[in-house]
Amino acid sequence: MNTESRERMSGASWPAVLAGMALFVWWGLVLIGGEIPHAWEVPIWVTPAVQVLFVGTIVLPPLGLCLGWMRGFPRWSYPYVGHVLVFSQYMTHVSTPGFLFGRELWGWRAWVPFAVAVGVALLVTRSLRPLGTFFTQIWHDWTLATFGMCGFLSLLVGIGFDEVDRLYSLYFMVLLAAVMVAMAWMYMRASQQRQRVWALLAGIVTTLGVTAVAPTLYWQREGWVLPQLVALYTVAIVLFMFSPALIGLWQRGMRAGAADPARR
C-alpha cells in the first residue's frame, strides 16, 4: 500500500498537511502583499519581500510537482500540479516589467520551470509510473482532481480583483487567503471522502463567491460590469472544478448494476 493509499484511509500526517497548505499560504501572502496601498508607510523590507514572494510563485509550484512525482504523487502534491499547468499557460500571455524579460511576453519561456521539474523528476525516478499513479489515484478518489484544480484558485482571485482599489481589495485578500488555507487544512486532515468533499465545497464556493461579488459591487458603481454574466461564469467555474465527481457517480452506478441481479 503506497503513501496515498494509506492517506485515503486516514488524515494525512502533519508534514503532509503542511505541504498541502504551503502553496495556499504562499499565494495568500502574495495576494495580501500585492494589495498594500502605495500611500501606506511600510518598513523598507516589505517591497523586496513581496518581490521574493512573487518569484516564489514561479519556483515553488514546480518544486512541489517535482517532489510529488518522486514520491508517487501523495495527496498534498495535486494543487502544485494544477497550479503549474494553469499558471504556465497564463504566463505565456503576460509580461513582467521591472522583472524578467521587461515588457516582452513570457511566451514559451513560461513553461521552462515545468519542463525542468519534469526533467529532474524523470532523471531521479527514471520512470513514468508515477504519472500512471497520479491518474489511478484520481480514479479511486475523484476529490484529488478537484483539490488539484484548487491550485489555481489564487490566480482566479488575483484576476478577479485586478485593477480594483488596493485598500478595498486588501481586506478581501486577507479573508480569502484564510479561507483557502483553512480549506487545504481541512481537506488534508479529512479521513473520509465525504469530509473532503465538504471541505472543497465550502472553500471553493466561498472563494469564488467573494471573488465574484466584491469586485462586481466595486465596478457596478461605474457601470462596467454585468452581474448576471459574472454569476454565470462563477457557476460555470464551480461546476467545472467539481466535474470529476462524475467519476464517483459512474462508479456508484457500476457498483449498483453489479449488485442488482435483474440488470445482469
C-alpha positions in Angstrom: 0.0 0.0 0.0 1.6 3.3 -1.1 1.5 6.6 0.7 -1.6 7.9 -0.9 -3.5 4.7 -0.3 -2.7 5.0 3.4 -3.7 8.6 3.5 -7.1 7.8 1.9 -7.8 5.6 5.0 -6.9 8.4 7.5 -6.0 12.0 7.8 -2.6 12.9 6.3 0.4 13.3 8.6 1.4 16.8 9.8 4.3 17.1 7.3 1.9 16.2 4.5 -0.7 18.7 5.8 1.9 21.5 5.9 3.0 20.6 2.4 -0.6 20.7 1.2 -1.1 24.1 2.9 2.2 25.7 1.8 1.1 26.7 -1.7 -2.0 28.4 -0.4 -0.1 30.1 2.4 2.5 31.4 -0.1 -0.1 32.6 -2.6 -2.1 34.2 0.3 0.9 36.3 1.2 1.4 37.2 -2.4 -2.2 38.4 -2.7 -2.1 40.4 0.5 1.3 41.9 -0.2 0.2 42.9 -3.7 -2.7 44.9 -2.3 -0.8 47.0 0.2 -1.8 50.6 -0.7 1.1 52.8 -2.1 0.1 55.5 0.3 0.9 53.4 3.4 4.2 53.9 5.1 5.6 50.4 5.4 9.0 49.1 6.5 11.7 49.2 3.8 11.9 45.4 3.7 8.2 45.0 2.6 8.7 45.7 -1.1 11.7 43.3 -1.5 9.7 40.7 0.4 6.7 41.0 -1.9 9.1 40.6 -4.9 10.6 37.5 -3.3 7.1 36.1 -2.8 6.3 36.6 -6.5 9.5 34.8 -7.5 8.3 32.0 -5.2 5.1 31.6 -7.3 7.4 30.7 -10.2 9.7 28.4 -8.2 7.6 26.7 -5.5 4.9 25.0 -7.6 7.4 23.3 -10.0 9.3 22.2 -6.9 6.2 20.7 -5.5 5.4 19.0 -8.7 9.0 17.5 -8.9 8.9 16.3 -5.3 5.4 15.0 -5.7 6.4 13.0 -8.8 9.4 11.5 -6.9 7.1 10.4 -4.0 4.4 8.9 -6.2 2.1 11.9 -6.1 0.8 12.0 -2.5 -2.4 13.9 -1.8 -0.6 17.2 -1.0 1.1 17.4 -4.4 -2.1 17.7 -6.6 -2.6 21.5 -6.2 1.0 22.0 -7.3 0.3 20.1 -10.5 -2.9 22.1 -11.2 -1.1 25.4 -10.4 1.9 24.7 -12.7 -0.2 23.8 -15.7 -2.6 26.7 -15.5 -0.1 29.3 -14.3 2.4 28.4 -17.1 -0.3 28.8 -19.7 -1.4 32.1 -18.1 2.2 33.5 -18.0 2.7 32.8 -21.7 0.5 35.8 -22.3 1.9 38.0 -19.6 4.8 40.5 -19.4 6.5 41.5 -16.1 8.0 45.0 -16.5 10.8 45.5 -13.9 11.3 41.8 -13.7 12.4 39.2 -16.2 12.1 40.0 -20.0 10.8 43.6 -19.4 7.7 44.3 -21.4 8.2 41.3 -23.6 5.7 38.4 -23.2 7.0 35.3 -21.4 5.8 33.1 -24.3 7.3 29.6 -24.4 9.7 30.6 -21.5 6.7 30.3 -19.1 6.9 26.6 -19.5 10.6 26.3 -18.6 10.0 25.7 -14.8 7.5 23.0 -15.6 9.9 21.3 -18.1 12.8 21.5 -15.6 10.6 20.0 -12.8 9.5 17.1 -15.1 13.0 16.6 -16.4 14.6 16.4 -12.9 11.8 14.0 -11.7 12.4 11.7 -14.7 16.1 11.7 -14.1 15.6 10.7 -10.4 12.8 8.2 -10.9 13.7 7.0 -14.4 10.1 6.0 -14.7 6.7 7.2 -16.0 5.0 5.0 -13.4 4.3 7.9 -11.0 2.3 9.6 -13.8 0.1 6.5 -14.0 -0.3 6.6 -10.2 -1.4 10.2 -10.5 -4.4 9.2 -12.6 -5.1 5.9 -10.8 -5.4 7.7 -7.5 -7.9 10.1 -9.1 -9.9 7.1 -10.2 -10.0 5.9 -6.6 -10.7 9.3 -5.1 -12.1 11.9 -7.5 -11.6 14.7 -5.0 -7.9 14.7 -5.7 -8.7 16.2 -9.2 -10.8 18.9 -7.6 -8.2 19.6 -5.0 -5.6 19.8 -7.8 -7.7 22.5 -9.5 -7.7 24.4 -6.3 -4.1 25.1 -7.1 -5.2 27.9 -9.5 -7.9 29.4 -7.1 -5.4 32.1 -6.0 -4.8 33.0 -9.6 -8.5 33.4 -10.2 -8.7 35.6 -7.1 -5.9 37.8 -8.4 -7.5 38.2 -11.8 -10.9 38.9 -10.3 -9.6 41.8 -8.2 -7.4 43.2 -10.9 -7.4 47.0 -11.1 -9.7 47.2 -8.0 -8.6 49.8 -5.4 -5.9 48.3 -3.2 -7.4 49.3 0.1 -10.8 47.9 -1.0 -9.2 44.6 -2.1 -6.8 44.2 0.9 -9.4 43.1 3.4 -10.9 40.6 1.0 -7.4 39.2 0.3 -6.9 38.6 4.0 -10.2 36.8 4.2 -9.8 34.7 1.0 -6.2 33.7 2.0 -7.5 32.4 5.3 -10.4 30.6 3.6 -8.1 28.8 1.1 -5.6 27.8 3.8 -8.4 26.5 6.0 -9.8 24.5 3.1 -6.4 22.9 2.4 -6.0 22.1 6.1 -9.5 20.5 6.4 -9.0 18.6 3.2 -5.7 17.2 4.2 -6.8 16.2 7.7 -10.1 14.6 6.5 -10.1 10.8 6.8 -13.3 10.3 4.8 -14.2 11.3 1.2 -17.4 12.9 2.4 -15.4 15.2 4.7 -13.1 16.1 1.8 -16.0 16.9 -0.4 -17.5 19.3 2.1 -14.1 21.0 2.7 -13.7 21.6 -1.0 -17.2 22.7 -1.5 -17.1 25.2 1.3 -13.7 26.6 0.3 -14.3 26.8 -3.4 -17.8 28.3 -3.2 -16.7 30.8 -0.6 -13.6 31.8 -2.5 -15.2 32.2 -5.9 -18.4 33.7 -4.4 -16.5 36.5 -2.7 -14.3 37.0 -5.8 -17.4 37.4 -7.9 -19.5 39.6 -5.6 -16.9 42.0 -4.1 -15.3 43.3 -7.4 -18.8 43.4 -9.0 -20.1 45.7 -6.3 -17.0 47.8 -6.8 -17.3 48.1 -10.6 -21.0 48.3 -10.7 -20.8 51.9 -9.5 -19.0 52.7 -12.8 -21.5 50.6 -14.8 -18.6 48.4 -16.1 -19.9 45.0 -15.1 -22.9 42.8 -15.8 -23.7 40.9 -12.6 -25.7 38.2 -14.5 -22.6 37.4 -16.6 -20.3 37.3 -13.6 -22.7 34.9 -11.8 -22.9 32.7 -14.9 -19.1 32.5 -15.2 -18.8 31.8 -11.5 -21.3 28.9 -11.6 -19.5 27.5 -14.7 -16.1 27.5 -12.9 -17.6 25.8 -9.8 -19.2 23.1 -11.9 -16.0 22.6 -13.9 -14.0 22.2 -10.7 -16.4 19.6 -9.4 -16.8 17.8 -12.7 -14.5 15.0 -11.5 -17.5 14.0 -9.3 -18.9 12.3 -12.4 -16.2 9.7 -11.9 -17.7 8.9 -8.5 -21.2 8.8 -9.9 -20.2 6.5 -12.7 -18.5 4.1 -10.3 -21.6 4.1 -8.0 -23.8 3.3 -11.0 -21.4 0.4 -11.9 -21.5 -1.0 -8.4 -25.3 -0.7 -8.2 -25.6 -2.5 -11.6 -23.3 -5.3 -10.5 -25.2 -5.8 -7.2 -28.6 -5.9 -8.9 -29.2 -9.4 -10.4 -32.1 -8.0 -12.5 -29.6 -5.9 -14.5 -27.4 -8.8 -15.4 
